């Protein structure tokens, strides 16, 4: 997996906390941020799945059989 440099702005308190954790854990700040974002994205995956499930349950979204989707995409 390639590495990409990113620049963004954070609240000063968050930056200070990140520096303290980095020092205390002897981990690079980028490692801590990457780990935290990975955990956060996993949680968001669950929230998105729940939202979609709720939409299906309420009738706002409709499921279609995989075979129909494959046929529509020409993958049958």
N, CA and C atoms as a LAMMPS dump frame, in Angstrom:
ITEM: TIMESTEP
0
ITEM: NUMBER OF ATOMS
228
ITEM: BOX BOUNDS ff ff ff
-5.0000000000000000e+02 5.0000000000000000e+02
-5.0000000000000000e+02 5.0000000000000000e+02
-5.0000000000000000e+02 5.0000000000000000e+02
ITEM: ATOMS id mol type element x y z
1 1 1 N 0.851 -1.172 0
2 1 2 C 0 0 0
3 1 3 C 0.898 1.236 0
4 2 1 N 0.628 2.174 -0.874
5 2 2 C 1.449 3.376 -0.943
6 2 3 C 1.063 4.373 0.146
7 3 1 N 1.99 5.217 0.493
8 3 2 C 1.773 6.239 1.515
9 3 3 C 1.549 7.568 0.804
10 4 1 N 0.632 8.372 1.299
11 4 2 C 0.32 9.68 0.735
12 4 3 C 0.42 10.71 1.844
13 5 1 N 1.077 11.798 1.561
14 5 2 C 1.178 12.875 2.543
15 5 3 C -0.092 13.709 2.472
16 6 1 N -0.68 14.013 3.639
17 6 2 C -1.91 14.798 3.708
18 6 3 C -1.717 15.936 4.705
19 7 1 N -2.349 17.037 4.413
20 7 2 C -2.284 18.186 5.305
21 7 3 C -3.698 18.593 5.68
22 8 1 N -3.937 18.799 6.972
23 8 2 C -5.243 19.237 7.434
24 8 3 C -5.079 19.996 8.738
25 9 1 N -6.118 20.695 9.127
26 9 2 C -6.092 21.529 10.325
27 9 3 C -6.873 20.849 11.442
28 10 1 N -6.295 20.857 12.645
29 10 2 C -6.94 20.273 13.812
30 10 3 C -6.97 21.293 14.941
31 11 1 N -7.893 21.107 15.845
32 11 2 C -7.958 21.933 17.04
33 11 3 C -6.65 21.772 17.829
34 12 1 N -6.175 22.858 18.402
35 12 2 C -4.908 22.83 19.141
36 12 3 C -4.918 21.792 20.256
37 13 1 N -6.04 21.66 20.929
38 13 2 C -6.158 20.674 22.008
39 13 3 C -5.928 19.256 21.472
40 14 1 N -6.478 18.956 20.321
41 14 2 C -6.315 17.628 19.72
42 14 3 C -4.855 17.392 19.347
43 15 1 N -4.213 18.404 18.787
44 15 2 C -2.804 18.28 18.412
45 15 3 C -1.938 18.048 19.65
46 16 1 N -2.227 18.766 20.723
47 16 2 C -1.463 18.584 21.961
48 16 3 C -1.668 17.19 22.542
49 17 1 N -2.895 16.715 22.514
50 17 2 C -3.182 15.368 23.004
51 17 3 C -2.483 14.315 22.151
52 18 1 N -2.511 14.521 20.851
53 18 2 C -1.831 13.605 19.935
54 18 3 C -0.34 13.551 20.25
55 19 1 N 0.272 14.704 20.487
56 19 2 C 1.696 14.754 20.813
57 19 3 C 1.99 13.995 22.11
58 20 1 N 1.126 14.142 23.106
59 20 2 C 1.311 13.443 24.378
60 20 3 C 1.204 11.929 24.203
61 21 1 N 0.2 11.486 23.458
62 21 2 C 0.06 10.048 23.207
63 21 3 C 1.241 9.52 22.412
64 22 1 N 1.664 10.278 21.429
65 22 2 C 2.798 9.881 20.606
66 22 3 C 4.041 9.679 21.469
67 23 1 N 4.288 10.625 22.328
68 23 2 C 5.448 10.549 23.215
69 23 3 C 5.298 9.388 24.205
70 24 1 N 4.136 9.29 24.832
71 24 2 C 3.904 8.255 25.84
72 24 3 C 3.934 6.847 25.287
73 25 1 N 3.463 6.682 24.077
74 25 2 C 3.413 5.35 23.459
75 25 3 C 4.625 5.05 22.579
76 26 1 N 5.468 6.053 22.393
77 26 2 C 6.62 5.934 21.485
78 26 3 C 6.165 5.5 20.089
79 27 1 N 5.095 6.119 19.641
80 27 2 C 4.549 5.858 18.302
81 27 3 C 4.521 7.163 17.523
82 28 1 N 4.694 7.065 16.219
83 28 2 C 4.598 8.259 15.382
84 28 3 C 3.163 8.77 15.392
85 29 1 N 3.04 10.086 15.311
86 29 2 C 1.705 10.689 15.286
87 29 3 C 0.907 10.162 14.094
88 30 1 N 1.552 9.983 12.962
89 30 2 C 0.845 9.477 11.779
90 30 3 C 0.299 8.074 12.024
91 31 1 N 1.039 7.259 12.791
92 31 2 C 0.566 5.907 13.108
93 31 3 C -0.693 5.968 13.984
94 32 1 N -0.671 6.86 14.974
95 32 2 C -1.82 7 15.866
96 32 3 C -3.037 7.491 15.089
97 33 1 N -2.847 8.481 14.231
98 33 2 C -3.956 9.008 13.429
99 33 3 C -4.495 7.949 12.486
100 34 1 N -3.601 7.218 11.83
101 34 2 C -4.035 6.171 10.901
102 34 3 C -4.828 5.087 11.622
103 35 1 N -4.361 4.683 12.798
104 35 2 C -5.071 3.668 13.589
105 35 3 C -6.433 4.186 14.033
106 36 1 N -6.453 5.425 14.518
107 36 2 C -7.717 6.013 14.98
108 36 3 C -8.719 6.124 13.838
109 37 1 N -8.27 6.559 12.678
110 37 2 C -9.179 6.678 11.529
111 37 3 C -9.673 5.316 11.064
112 38 1 N -8.812 4.328 11.099
113 38 2 C -9.224 2.977 10.71
114 38 3 C -10.343 2.467 11.624
115 39 1 N -10.189 2.672 12.922
116 39 2 C -11.224 2.27 13.883
117 39 3 C -12.505 3.066 13.636
118 40 1 N -12.355 4.373 13.42
119 40 2 C -13.509 5.232 13.172
120 40 3 C -14.252 4.795 11.903
121 41 1 N -13.511 4.511 10.838
122 41 2 C -14.15 4.083 9.594
123 41 3 C -14.885 2.757 9.772
124 42 1 N -14.332 1.847 10.575
125 42 2 C -15.037 0.593 10.865
126 42 3 C -16.366 0.877 11.557
127 43 1 N -16.36 1.82 12.495
128 43 2 C -17.605 2.188 13.186
129 43 3 C -18.593 2.824 12.214
130 44 1 N -18.112 3.641 11.304
131 44 2 C -18.988 4.291 10.329
132 44 3 C -19.573 3.271 9.357
133 45 1 N -18.809 2.22 9.027
134 45 2 C -19.336 1.138 8.192
135 45 3 C -20.562 0.518 8.845
136 46 1 N -20.485 0.294 10.15
137 46 2 C -21.605 -0.29 10.886
138 46 3 C -22.796 0.668 10.858
139 47 1 N -22.546 1.957 11.111
140 47 2 C -23.638 2.943 11.096
141 47 3 C -24.298 3.015 9.723
142 48 1 N -23.496 2.981 8.657
143 48 2 C -24.046 3.025 7.305
144 48 3 C -24.876 1.776 7.018
145 49 1 N -24.368 0.63 7.433
146 49 2 C -25.121 -0.615 7.237
147 49 3 C -26.449 -0.574 7.985
148 50 1 N -26.428 -0.04 9.21
149 50 2 C -27.668 0.089 9.978
150 50 3 C -28.639 1.044 9.303
151 51 1 N -28.128 2.13 8.762
152 51 2 C -28.98 3.102 8.067
153 51 3 C -29.635 2.472 6.841
154 52 1 N -28.857 1.72 6.083
155 52 2 C -29.397 1.047 4.901
156 52 3 C -30.42 -0.005 5.318
157 53 1 N -30.102 -0.761 6.362
158 53 2 C -31.023 -1.78 6.854
159 53 3 C -32.335 -1.159 7.309
160 54 1 N -32.247 -0.035 8.022
161 54 2 C -33.455 0.668 8.465
162 54 3 C -34.274 1.146 7.266
163 55 1 N -33.597 1.627 6.228
164 55 2 C -34.296 2.107 5.03
165 55 3 C -35.004 0.953 4.323
166 56 1 N -34.376 -0.21 4.305
167 56 2 C -35.012 -1.389 3.702
168 56 3 C -36.208 -1.799 4.547
169 57 1 N -36.033 -1.84 5.867
170 57 2 C -37.115 -2.234 6.77
171 57 3 C -38.317 -1.294 6.668
172 58 1 N -38.05 0.003 6.469
173 58 2 C -39.14 0.976 6.401
174 58 3 C -39.768 1.064 5.018
175 59 1 N -39.15 0.38 4.039
176 59 2 C -39.683 0.405 2.681
177 59 3 C -39.164 1.558 1.839
178 60 1 N -38.249 2.367 2.392
179 60 2 C -37.674 3.476 1.625
180 60 3 C -36.674 2.991 0.582
181 61 1 N -36.09 1.833 0.817
182 61 2 C -35.158 1.21 -0.126
183 61 3 C -35.641 -0.204 -0.398
184 62 1 N -35.365 -0.677 -1.605
185 62 2 C -35.799 -2.011 -1.978
186 62 3 C -34.598 -2.847 -2.371
187 63 1 N -34.564 -4.074 -1.891
188 63 2 C -33.503 -4.997 -2.265
189 63 3 C -33.856 -5.678 -3.586
190 64 1 N -32.842 -5.955 -4.375
191 64 2 C -33.062 -6.728 -5.595
192 64 3 C -32.175 -7.965 -5.518
193 65 1 N -32.638 -9.076 -6.062
194 65 2 C -31.824 -10.295 -6.032
195 65 3 C -30.504 -10.083 -6.773
196 66 1 N -29.447 -10.71 -6.265
197 66 2 C -28.123 -10.577 -6.877
198 66 3 C -28.153 -10.995 -8.346
199 67 1 N -28.923 -12.045 -8.657
200 67 2 C -28.986 -12.527 -10.037
201 67 3 C -29.506 -11.44 -10.972
202 68 1 N -30.485 -10.653 -10.503
203 68 2 C -31.021 -9.561 -11.314
204 68 3 C -29.974 -8.471 -11.521
205 69 1 N -29.224 -8.178 -10.48
206 69 2 C -28.163 -7.161 -10.596
207 69 3 C -27.084 -7.624 -11.557
208 70 1 N -26.679 -8.883 -11.442
209 70 2 C -25.65 -9.413 -12.34
210 70 3 C -26.122 -9.355 -13.792
211 71 1 N -27.4 -9.712 -13.992
212 71 2 C -27.941 -9.698 -15.36
213 71 3 C -27.953 -8.269 -15.893
214 72 1 N -28.371 -7.315 -15.07
215 72 2 C -28.401 -5.914 -15.496
216 72 3 C -27.005 -5.39 -15.838
217 73 1 N -26.004 -5.891 -15.143
218 73 2 C -24.627 -5.476 -15.383
219 73 3 C -23.932 -6.311 -16.442
220 74 1 N -24.654 -7.291 -16.99
221 74 2 C -24.095 -8.141 -18.029
222 74 3 C -23.114 -9.175 -17.486
223 75 1 N -23.266 -9.539 -16.224
224 75 2 C -22.358 -10.491 -15.593
225 75 3 C -22.986 -11.862 -15.419
226 76 1 N -24.12 -12.091 -16.031
227 76 2 C -24.801 -13.378 -15.842
228 76 3 C -24.198 -14.491 -16.62
